[in-house]
Structure formats: structure tokens, C-alpha cells
Amino acid sequence: MNIEGHVDGDVVHVGHDARQRFHDSRGYGYPLEGNDVALAPVEAAHLLARGDLASVDGMDFRAFVRASDDPTLPVRYLVYADLRERGFYCAPAHPDWTAFARTDGTADDAGGRRGDDFVVFPRGSGPGDGEIAYRVRVSGERTSVPARALGDCVLAVVDEESEITYLETRTPEVSGTVTPSLPESASADLLADRVTVWGPAGDALYERGFYGTPLSGRDTGTGAIVVSLVEAAHLAANDALDVPADVVVARGRDVEGERYDRRLAAYRDLRAAGVAPKTGFKFGADFRTYADFESPDDVGHSERLVRVLPSEHAFAPRDLALDVRLANGVKKTMTFALVDATGDGPATGDETATGDDGATVEWLAISRLTP
């Protein structure tokens, strides 16, 4: 039987035995009264392409896609078709269609849709089984993706040749066991864009907490380490150095501008979580991190590359793919520190001077995924 559908608002209405043929057996659409179903346009397009649906208001697949006023339909269709070919049932994340949907239908800050595009169920399962494999958000390679839209979904990026890259995004628990005791008012000098810490206190910071780098190599006996301006600000704010914290922070801002405050907020958050951050310069990142540390002579591989960004950042998918590929190549997890510098309100006292202005940090980890 040649089954036809017709456009009814933002769905395609299909009658006859559509419920048994499409929904009950293969997970397409949303059941209506009797045996009718409502199909999302992307589902209707897929059934037209397969020849399972003869036409929609007389339109074949080509005409239906061409007539759509939704500029995202082509890339969403490619992802939907790919997931179906991989053996998944998936439902468009429409709030009226599935209890698993998370979208309010409004635009996000970058002009895109909020929430998920598809809810994907485990192979062999469907909407009625109550289990979800992935929540998928779709983007073309030229469409920016707000960082706030990621964290508990899979980002499917469709490039200009219509190939699809799947990126798993999550909010990780960043924690470690590096919690060394700090000295009191260790002798230190602020020199240009770094701080030198002198004497046994400096050696202890390096040996026990992985702060800084020996000034002249480990075998020279100089008895000093050099720490970065973010390390120094953290130590000074904890009264571990005799250099005032506000002086260090002011120098950091002179050197880096507003980026310094974001990096300092991320550094403090990592240290508070028991993680030792070191520079990620050689990897093009802000930090590489160590969740466990015994001594400089017994340092394992760092687990994460961290790039620090403002919370309102929107990713260019091309840059995101580059970061993830690089991290994967050196066996690390690409992690982003999203810093909201506004905090809960204006700073008071000398908080701004010391860089402690109530900034909050959210963590986002992204890696390649093969569904």
C-alpha cells in the first residue's frame, strides 16, 4: 500500500495503519487517535528517502526537503539517518512527543535552538523502555555552539562534506589527592612576570605540592624555585609568601589582561579540589593537570588538558574538533574551565585586588565518540 502524509502545522500527519507500520514496529512518530501518527519533518524525510512513505502532499523526498523553511533540516536529517543506520531508534526531542525531551523551543544566545535535537535509545530499545543512550544536539561546522548548551549531551557536527563527528560532552568531577601543607610567609621576590621563592620553603613547595620549577636545575643547590603568577597569587592569598597577593594579581593583570583573572579562578578551583595544575603551553592549553602526585621524581602522565574560557563562550566546531583531537593524541581528556567572573554580586573589601571576586567555575569535558 502506498501511504501518503500531509503537512499539519509543524508535523506530518499519516493515517491508514501508520501506527503499526511506523511507530509500533520501528519507533517513528507520535501516536494519534486510532492508527494515525504524527511525524516530525526529519522522520518524514527519512521515510520518504527509504520509500516507506510514498509522498507528503504530493511531494517526494527531494521536493519535501526543498520546500522546508527549516535551514537546519539538512544537517539534522544526515545525523538522524546515520543514527538509524547504526541501529538506533531515535525520537526528535519535542516536548509534546516524549517524556525524555528537554527543550522549551526558544533560541539560545547564539541564535540556535536550546536543548536536544534527538533522544537516542539503546540498540534494541525504544521510547517505551525508559532508557536513554544519548541526547544529541546537531550543529553544522560553521555554526557556533554556546558552551552553556553542552555538558550532558552528544554534539553531532556535520562538516562541509556531510561527514559526521560525534563529540561526547559531560560535566566531570574534577578531584585529586594533592593537598600539601603550605609554608608561612616564605621569602619571595616578584621578578617581571614570575615569582622566585627562596630557601627550604621553596624546595618544599616543589617537592611536596608540585609548585613551580627549580631556579637553576635540580642538581645545582641554588635553593629556590620559580612560580608562575597564578601560582604565586594562590600561594600569597594563603599567606604562604611574603609578597602581597594584591601586588601579584596587579602584575598578572598587567601581563595578561582579563584572561589572568579567569586562569587564576580556574587554578584556585583545581587546587581546592586536590589537583596540581602545571602549564599546558606545549599543548596549546592553559594547564595540564595531575590528580595524584608523590614527588617530582615520580610523576605520572597528566590526565587533562585544560583551556580556560569565559562562561558565555561559544565554540567554533572546527576549533573544538582540533582541541579534542590534540588531547586524544596525547592520551588526555580535553577539559574546559568555564569561568563566570560576575559571581553573585560586586566584590567587597580587597577581594578584587587579590583576584578573589566571587568568580565561579564550571567544568566541561569533551571527547570523541563512536555511537
The 8 nearest C-alpha neighbors of each residue, nearest first, counted from 0:
[[1, 2, 53, 15, 3, 51, 52, 16],
 [2, 0, 53, 3, 52, 51, 54, 50],
 [3, 1, 52, 53, 0, 4, 15, 54],
 [4, 2, 54, 53, 55, 52, 1, 13],
 [3, 5, 55, 13, 12, 11, 56, 54],
 [4, 6, 56, 55, 12, 11, 7, 13],
 [5, 7, 11, 10, 12, 8, 56, 4],
 [6, 8, 10, 11, 12, 9, 5, 37],
 [9, 7, 10, 6, 11, 12, 5, 39],
 [8, 10, 7, 11, 6, 39, 40, 38],
 [11, 9, 39, 7, 38, 8, 37, 6],
 [10, 12, 6, 38, 5, 37, 7, 4],
 [11, 13, 37, 5, 4, 7, 36, 6],
 [14, 12, 4, 36, 35, 17, 37, 11],
 [13, 15, 35, 17, 16, 34, 36, 12],
 [16, 14, 17, 34, 35, 13, 2, 18],
 [15, 17, 34, 18, 19, 20, 14, 35],
 [18, 16, 20, 21, 19, 15, 14, 35],
 [17, 19, 34, 22, 21, 20, 16, 35],
 [20, 18, 23, 17, 16, 21, 22, 24],
 [19, 21, 17, 18, 16, 24, 22, 23],
 [22, 20, 27, 25, 17, 18, 19, 24],
 [23, 21, 26, 27, 18, 25, 24, 28],
 [24, 22, 19, 25, 26, 18, 21, 20],
 [23, 25, 22, 21, 20, 19, 26, 18],
 [26, 24, 21, 22, 27, 23, 88, 20],
 [25, 27, 22, 23, 88, 24, 21, 125],
 [28, 26, 22, 21, 25, 42, 38, 29],
 [27, 29, 38, 37, 22, 36, 39, 26],
 [28, 30, 37, 36, 96, 31, 38, 27],
 [31, 29, 36, 35, 18, 37, 28, 32],
 [32, 30, 36, 35, 33, 29, 37, 34],
 [33, 31, 35, 34, 30, 36, 18, 14],
 [32, 34, 35, 31, 30, 18, 36, 14],
 [33, 35, 18, 16, 17, 32, 14, 15],
 [36, 34, 14, 31, 17, 18, 13, 33],
 [37, 35, 30, 31, 29, 13, 18, 28],
 [36, 38, 12, 29, 28, 11, 10, 13],
 [39, 37, 28, 11, 10, 42, 43, 40],
 [38, 40, 10, 42, 41, 43, 11, 28],
 [41, 39, 43, 42, 44, 10, 38, 11],
 [40, 42, 44, 39, 43, 76, 45, 72],
 [43, 41, 45, 39, 44, 40, 38, 46],
 [42, 44, 40, 46, 45, 41, 38, 47],
 [45, 43, 41, 47, 42, 46, 60, 40],
 [44, 46, 48, 42, 47, 43, 49, 41],
 [45, 47, 49, 51, 43, 52, 48, 44],
 [48, 46, 52, 44, 50, 60, 45, 49],
 [47, 49, 45, 46, 50, 60, 44, 51],
 [50, 48, 46, 47, 51, 45, 52, 44],
 [49, 51, 47, 52, 48, 46, 53, 45],
 [52, 50, 46, 49, 47, 53, 2, 48],
 [51, 53, 47, 46, 50, 2, 54, 3],
 [54, 52, 3, 1, 2, 50, 47, 51],
 [55, 53, 3, 59, 58, 57, 52, 56],
 [54, 56, 4, 5, 58, 57, 3, 59],
 [57, 55, 5, 58, 54, 4, 6, 3],
 [56, 58, 54, 55, 59, 3, 53, 5],
 [59, 57, 55, 54, 62, 63, 56, 60],
 [58, 60, 54, 62, 61, 63, 47, 57],
 [61, 59, 47, 63, 48, 62, 44, 64],
 [62, 60, 64, 63, 59, 65, 58, 48],
 [61, 63, 65, 58, 59, 64, 60, 66],
 [62, 64, 60, 66, 58, 65, 61, 59],
 [65, 63, 67, 66, 61, 62, 60, 44],
 [64, 66, 62, 63, 67, 61, 68, 60],
 [65, 67, 63, 64, 62, 68, 61, 58],
 [68, 66, 64, 69, 65, 63, 72, 70],
 [67, 69, 70, 66, 65, 72, 64, 71],
 [68, 70, 67, 71, 72, 73, 66, 64],
 [71, 69, 72, 68, 73, 67, 74, 75],
 [70, 72, 69, 73, 74, 75, 138, 139],
 [71, 73, 75, 69, 70, 74, 76, 41],
 [74, 72, 76, 75, 71, 77, 70, 64],
 [75, 73, 77, 76, 72, 71, 157, 78],
 [76, 74, 72, 78, 77, 73, 79, 71],
 [75, 77, 79, 73, 74, 78, 41, 72],
 [78, 76, 74, 80, 75, 79, 81, 73],
 [79, 77, 81, 75, 80, 76, 82, 74],
 [78, 80, 76, 82, 81, 77, 75, 83],
 [81, 79, 83, 77, 78, 82, 76, 84],
 [82, 80, 78, 84, 83, 79, 77, 85],
 [83, 81, 85, 79, 84, 80, 87, 78],
 [82, 84, 80, 87, 86, 85, 81, 79],
 [85, 83, 81, 86, 82, 80, 87, 79],
 [86, 84, 82, 83, 87, 81, 370, 80],
 [85, 87, 83, 84, 122, 82, 88, 123],
 [88, 86, 83, 122, 82, 85, 89, 120],
 [87, 89, 120, 125, 26, 119, 83, 86],
 [90, 88, 119, 118, 120, 87, 117, 91],
 [89, 91, 118, 117, 92, 119, 88, 27],
 [92, 90, 117, 93, 116, 118, 89, 39],
 [93, 91, 100, 117, 116, 118, 115, 90],
 [92, 94, 96, 95, 91, 100, 97, 102],
 [95, 93, 100, 96, 97, 92, 102, 101],
 [96, 94, 93, 97, 98, 100, 92, 29],
 [97, 95, 93, 94, 29, 98, 92, 100],
 [96, 98, 99, 100, 94, 95, 93, 92],
 [97, 99, 100, 96, 94, 95, 101, 126],
 [98, 100, 97, 101, 118, 92, 94, 131],
 [101, 99, 92, 94, 97, 98, 93, 102],
 [102, 100, 114, 115, 99, 94, 92, 103],
 [101, 103, 114, 104, 113, 100, 94, 115],
 [102, 104, 105, 101, 113, 94, 114, 93],
 [103, 105, 102, 113, 112, 106, 114, 93],
 [106, 104, 103, 113, 112, 107, 102, 111],
 [107, 105, 112, 111, 110, 113, 108, 104],
 [106, 108, 110, 111, 109, 113, 112, 105],
 [107, 109, 110, 106, 145, 111, 311, 313],
 [110, 108, 107, 111, 145, 143, 144, 313],
 [109, 111, 107, 106, 108, 112, 113, 105],
 [112, 110, 106, 107, 109, 113, 108, 144],
 [113, 111, 106, 107, 105, 114, 104, 110],
 [112, 114, 107, 106, 102, 105, 104, 111],
 [113, 115, 102, 101, 112, 116, 148, 136],
 [114, 116, 136, 135, 117, 92, 134, 101],
 [115, 117, 136, 92, 135, 91, 137, 114],
 [118, 116, 91, 92, 135, 90, 115, 134],
 [117, 119, 134, 90, 89, 92, 133, 91],
 [120, 118, 89, 133, 132, 131, 134, 117],
 [119, 121, 131, 132, 125, 88, 124, 89],
 [122, 120, 132, 124, 123, 131, 87, 119],
 [123, 121, 87, 124, 86, 120, 88, 125],
 [122, 124, 121, 125, 87, 88, 86, 120],
 [125, 123, 121, 122, 120, 128, 126, 88],
 [124, 126, 127, 128, 120, 88, 26, 123],
 [127, 125, 128, 129, 120, 124, 26, 130],
 [126, 128, 125, 129, 124, 130, 26, 97],
 [127, 129, 126, 125, 130, 124, 120, 131],
 [130, 128, 127, 126, 131, 125, 99, 124],
 [129, 131, 128, 120, 132, 121, 126, 124],
 [132, 130, 120, 133, 119, 121, 129, 118],
 [131, 133, 120, 121, 119, 130, 134, 118],
 [134, 132, 119, 131, 135, 118, 153, 152],
 [133, 135, 118, 152, 153, 117, 119, 115],
 [136, 134, 153, 117, 115, 152, 116, 154],
 [135, 137, 154, 115, 116, 155, 153, 152],
 [138, 136, 155, 154, 156, 75, 116, 135],
 [139, 137, 156, 142, 155, 157, 140, 136],
 [138, 140, 157, 142, 141, 156, 158, 74],
 [139, 141, 158, 316, 142, 157, 156, 317],
 [142, 140, 139, 143, 316, 315, 317, 138],
 [143, 141, 139, 140, 138, 144, 315, 316],
 [142, 144, 315, 314, 313, 141, 316, 145],
 [143, 145, 314, 313, 146, 142, 315, 316],
 [146, 144, 313, 147, 148, 314, 312, 109],
 [145, 147, 148, 313, 149, 312, 144, 314],
 [146, 148, 145, 149, 310, 311, 150, 312],
 [149, 147, 146, 145, 150, 113, 114, 144],
 [150, 148, 147, 146, 151, 168, 152, 169],
 [149, 151, 169, 168, 170, 363, 152, 148],
 [152, 150, 169, 168, 149, 170, 153, 134],
 [151, 153, 134, 168, 135, 150, 149, 154],
 [152, 154, 167, 135, 166, 168, 134, 136],
 [153, 155, 136, 166, 165, 135, 137, 156],
 [154, 156, 165, 137, 164, 136, 138, 153],
 [157, 155, 138, 164, 139, 163, 140, 137],
 [156, 158, 163, 139, 161, 162, 140, 138],
 [159, 157, 140, 161, 160, 162, 139, 156],
 [158, 160, 161, 157, 140, 162, 139, 141],
 [159, 161, 158, 162, 157, 163, 140, 139],
 [162, 160, 158, 159, 157, 163, 77, 74],
 [161, 163, 158, 160, 157, 164, 159, 156],
 [164, 162, 157, 156, 155, 161, 165, 158],
 [163, 165, 156, 155, 166, 157, 162, 367],
 [164, 166, 155, 368, 154, 367, 156, 163],
 [167, 165, 367, 154, 368, 366, 153, 168],
 [166, 168, 153, 366, 365, 368, 367, 154],
 [169, 167, 365, 150, 152, 364, 151, 153],
 [170, 168, 150, 151, 364, 363, 171, 365],
 [169, 171, 363, 150, 362, 364, 172, 151],
 [172, 170, 173, 169, 364, 362, 363, 150],
 [171, 173, 174, 170, 362, 272, 363, 169],
 [172, 174, 171, 272, 175, 269, 362, 274],
 [175, 173, 272, 273, 274, 172, 290, 176],
 [174, 176, 290, 273, 274, 291, 177, 272],
 [175, 177, 273, 291, 178, 290, 274, 174],
 [178, 176, 273, 274, 291, 175, 292, 179],
 [177, 179, 273, 176, 180, 208, 270, 274],
 [180, 178, 208, 207, 177, 181, 204, 273],
 [179, 181, 178, 182, 208, 207, 204, 203],
 [180, 182, 239, 179, 183, 204, 234, 237],
 [183, 181, 239, 200, 185, 184, 180, 240],
 [184, 182, 239, 185, 238, 240, 181, 241],
 [183, 185, 240, 241, 239, 238, 186, 182],
 [184, 186, 240, 183, 241, 239, 200, 187],
 [185, 187, 197, 241, 196, 240, 184, 188],
 [188, 186, 196, 195, 197, 241, 185, 240],
 [189, 187, 195, 194, 190, 196, 242, 186],
 [188, 190, 194, 193, 191, 195, 187, 242],
 [189, 191, 193, 194, 188, 192, 195, 187],
 [192, 190, 193, 189, 194, 250, 254, 188],
 [191, 193, 190, 228, 254, 194, 250, 251],
 [194, 192, 227, 228, 190, 191, 226, 189],
 [193, 195, 189, 226, 188, 190, 225, 227],
 [194, 196, 225, 188, 187, 224, 226, 197],
 [195, 197, 187, 201, 224, 223, 186, 225],
 [198, 196, 223, 201, 186, 187, 222, 195],
 [197, 199, 222, 200, 201, 223, 202, 196],
 [198, 200, 202, 201, 203, 222, 197, 223],
 [201, 199, 203, 198, 202, 185, 182, 204],
 [200, 202, 196, 204, 199, 203, 197, 224],
 [201, 203, 199, 205, 200, 204, 206, 223],
 [204, 202, 206, 200, 205, 201, 207, 199],
 [205, 203, 201, 208, 210, 202, 207, 206],
 [206, 204, 209, 210, 202, 203, 208, 207],
 [205, 207, 203, 294, 204, 209, 202, 295],
 [208, 206, 204, 203, 205, 209, 179, 294],
 [207, 209, 204, 179, 210, 205, 206, 177],
 [210, 208, 205, 206, 207, 204, 211, 275],
 [209, 211, 205, 204, 208, 226, 212, 230],
 [210, 212, 226, 225, 224, 205, 209, 227],
 [211, 213, 224, 225, 214, 226, 205, 210],
 [214, 212, 224, 216, 215, 217, 223, 225],
 [213, 215, 224, 223, 225, 216, 212, 221],
 [216, 214, 213, 219, 221, 217, 218, 223],
 [217, 215, 213, 218, 219, 214, 212, 220],
 [216, 218, 219, 213, 215, 220, 214, 221],
 [219, 217, 216, 220, 215, 221, 213, 222],
 [220, 218, 221, 217, 216, 215, 222, 214],
 [219, 221, 222, 218, 217, 215, 216, 223],
 [222, 220, 219, 223, 215, 214, 213, 216],
 [223, 221, 198, 220, 197, 202, 199, 224],
 [224, 222, 197, 196, 214, 201, 198, 221],
 [223, 225, 213, 214, 212, 196, 201, 195],
 [226, 224, 195, 211, 212, 214, 194, 196],
 [227, 225, 211, 194, 230, 193, 231, 195],
 [228, 226, 193, 230, 229, 231, 194, 211],
 [227, 229, 231, 193, 230, 251, 232, 247],
 [230, 228, 232, 263, 231, 227, 233, 266],
 [231, 229, 227, 233, 228, 232, 226, 234],
 [230, 232, 228, 234, 229, 233, 235, 227],
 [233, 231, 235, 229, 244, 234, 230, 247],
 [232, 234, 230, 236, 231, 235, 229, 267],
 [235, 233, 231, 239, 237, 236, 232, 230],
 [234, 236, 244, 240, 238, 232, 237, 239],
 [235, 237, 233, 244, 238, 234, 232, 353],
 [236, 238, 234, 235, 239, 233, 240, 181],
 [239, 237, 235, 236, 240, 184, 183, 234],
 [238, 240, 183, 184, 182, 234, 235, 237],
 [241, 239, 184, 185, 235, 242, 238, 187],
 [240, 242, 184, 186, 185, 187, 243, 239],
 [241, 243, 240, 187, 244, 235, 188, 246],
 [244, 242, 246, 245, 235, 241, 247, 240],
 [243, 245, 235, 247, 236, 246, 232, 353],
 [244, 246, 353, 352, 248, 247, 243, 249],
 [245, 247, 249, 244, 243, 248, 250, 242],
 [248, 246, 250, 244, 245, 249, 232, 251],
 [249, 247, 251, 245, 250, 246, 353, 232],
 [248, 250, 246, 252, 251, 247, 245, 253],
 [251, 249, 253, 247, 248, 252, 254, 246],
 [252, 250, 248, 254, 253, 249, 228, 255],
 [253, 251, 256, 249, 255, 254, 250, 259],
 [252, 254, 250, 251, 256, 255, 249, 248],
 [253, 255, 251, 252, 256, 250, 192, 259],
 [256, 254, 252, 259, 258, 253, 251, 257],
 [255, 257, 252, 258, 253, 259, 254, 251],
 [258, 256, 259, 260, 252, 255, 261, 253],
 [259, 257, 261, 256, 260, 255, 262, 252],
 [258, 260, 262, 257, 255, 261, 252, 256],
 [261, 259, 263, 262, 258, 257, 264, 354],
 [260, 262, 264, 258, 263, 259, 338, 265],
 [261, 263, 265, 259, 264, 260, 266, 307],
 [262, 264, 266, 260, 229, 265, 261, 259],
 [263, 265, 261, 267, 262, 266, 260, 268],
 [266, 264, 268, 262, 263, 267, 269, 336],
 [267, 265, 263, 269, 268, 264, 262, 270],
 [268, 266, 270, 264, 269, 265, 271, 263],
 [267, 269, 265, 271, 266, 270, 264, 272],
 [270, 268, 272, 274, 266, 271, 267, 265],
 [271, 269, 273, 274, 267, 272, 268, 275],
 [270, 272, 268, 269, 273, 267, 274, 178],
 [271, 273, 174, 269, 270, 274, 175, 268],
 [274, 272, 175, 177, 176, 270, 178, 271],
 [273, 275, 290, 175, 270, 269, 177, 272],
 [274, 276, 289, 288, 270, 177, 290, 277],
 [277, 275, 288, 287, 286, 274, 289, 266],
 [278, 276, 286, 287, 288, 279, 275, 210],
 [277, 279, 286, 280, 287, 285, 276, 284],
 [278, 280, 286, 284, 287, 285, 282, 281],
 [279, 281, 283, 282, 284, 278, 285, 286],
 [280, 282, 283, 279, 284, 278, 285, 287],
 [283, 281, 280, 284, 279, 325, 304, 326],
 [282, 284, 280, 281, 279, 285, 306, 322],
 [285, 283, 279, 306, 282, 280, 286, 305],
 [284, 286, 279, 306, 305, 278, 280, 307],
 [287, 285, 279, 278, 305, 277, 284, 276],
 [286, 288, 304, 279, 277, 303, 276, 278],
 [287, 289, 276, 301, 303, 275, 302, 277],
 [290, 288, 301, 275, 291, 274, 302, 276],
 [289, 291, 175, 274, 176, 275, 174, 288],
 [292, 290, 176, 289, 177, 175, 293, 274],
 [291, 293, 294, 177, 298, 289, 290, 176],
 [292, 294, 297, 291, 298, 207, 295, 296],
 [293, 295, 297, 296, 206, 292, 207, 298],
 [296, 294, 297, 298, 206, 209, 293, 205],
 [297, 295, 294, 298, 293, 206, 299, 292],
 [298, 296, 294, 295, 293, 299, 292, 300],
 [299, 297, 295, 296, 292, 294, 300, 293],
 [298, 300, 301, 297, 292, 289, 291, 302],
 [301, 299, 302, 298, 289, 331, 330, 288],
 [300, 302, 289, 288, 303, 287, 299, 331],
 [303, 301, 331, 288, 289, 300, 332, 304],
 [304, 302, 332, 331, 288, 287, 301, 333],
 [303, 305, 287, 333, 334, 286, 332, 284],
 [306, 304, 334, 286, 335, 285, 284, 287],
 [305, 307, 335, 285, 284, 336, 308, 334],
 [308, 306, 336, 335, 262, 337, 305, 285],
 [307, 309, 337, 336, 338, 310, 312, 306],
 [310, 308, 338, 337, 312, 311, 339, 307],
 [309, 311, 337, 338, 339, 312, 308, 146],
 [312, 310, 309, 313, 146, 145, 147, 339],
 [313, 311, 309, 310, 146, 145, 314, 308],
 [314, 312, 145, 144, 146, 143, 311, 315],
 [315, 313, 144, 143, 316, 145, 319, 312],
 [314, 316, 143, 318, 317, 319, 144, 313],
 [317, 315, 319, 140, 318, 314, 320, 143],
 [316, 318, 320, 319, 315, 140, 321, 141],
 [319, 317, 321, 315, 320, 316, 322, 314],
 [318, 320, 316, 322, 321, 317, 323, 315],
 [319, 321, 323, 317, 318, 322, 324, 316],
 [320, 322, 318, 324, 319, 323, 325, 317],
 [323, 321, 319, 325, 324, 320, 326, 318],
 [322, 324, 326, 320, 325, 321, 333, 366],
 [323, 325, 327, 321, 322, 326, 320, 328],
 [326, 324, 328, 322, 327, 323, 321, 329],
 [327, 325, 331, 323, 328, 329, 333, 324],
 [326, 328, 330, 324, 325, 329, 331, 323],
 [329, 327, 325, 326, 330, 324, 331, 323],
 [328, 330, 326, 327, 331, 325, 282, 324],
 [331, 329, 327, 328, 326, 332, 302, 303],
 [330, 332, 303, 326, 302, 327, 329, 304],
 [331, 333, 303, 326, 334, 304, 302, 327],
 [334, 332, 304, 326, 323, 365, 364, 303],
 [335, 333, 364, 305, 363, 304, 332, 303],
 [334, 336, 306, 363, 305, 307, 362, 337],
 [335, 337, 307, 362, 361, 308, 338, 360],
 [338, 336, 310, 361, 308, 309, 360, 335],
 [337, 339, 360, 309, 310, 359, 340, 261],
 [340, 338, 310, 359, 358, 341, 309, 342],
 [339, 341, 358, 342, 338, 359, 357, 261],
 [340, 342, 339, 358, 343, 344, 357, 345],
 [343, 341, 357, 358, 340, 344, 359, 339],
 [344, 342, 341, 357, 345, 358, 359, 346],
 [343, 345, 342, 346, 341, 357, 356, 347],
 [346, 344, 347, 343, 356, 341, 342, 357],
 [347, 345, 356, 350, 351, 344, 348, 357],
 [348, 346, 350, 349, 345, 351, 356, 344],
 [347, 349, 350, 346, 351, 352, 356, 353],
 [348, 350, 352, 351, 347, 353, 346, 245],
 [351, 349, 355, 356, 353, 352, 348, 346],
 [352, 350, 354, 356, 353, 349, 355, 346],
 [351, 353, 245, 349, 350, 354, 248, 249],
 [352, 354, 245, 350, 351, 244, 355, 248],
 [353, 355, 351, 352, 356, 350, 248, 260],
 [356, 354, 350, 353, 351, 357, 358, 352],
 [357, 355, 351, 346, 350, 358, 354, 342],
 [358, 356, 342, 355, 359, 343, 346, 341],
 [357, 359, 340, 342, 339, 356, 341, 264],
 [360, 358, 339, 338, 342, 357, 340, 361],
 [361, 359, 338, 337, 336, 339, 265, 362],
 [360, 362, 337, 336, 338, 363, 359, 170],
 [363, 361, 336, 170, 335, 337, 171, 360],
 [362, 364, 170, 335, 334, 169, 150, 171],
 [365, 363, 334, 169, 168, 333, 170, 335],
 [366, 364, 168, 167, 333, 166, 334, 169],
 [365, 367, 167, 166, 323, 368, 333, 332],
 [368, 366, 166, 167, 165, 369, 323, 365],
 [367, 369, 165, 166, 167, 370, 366, 164],
 [368, 370, 165, 367, 166, 164, 167, 366],
 [369, 368, 165, 85, 82, 133, 132, 87]]
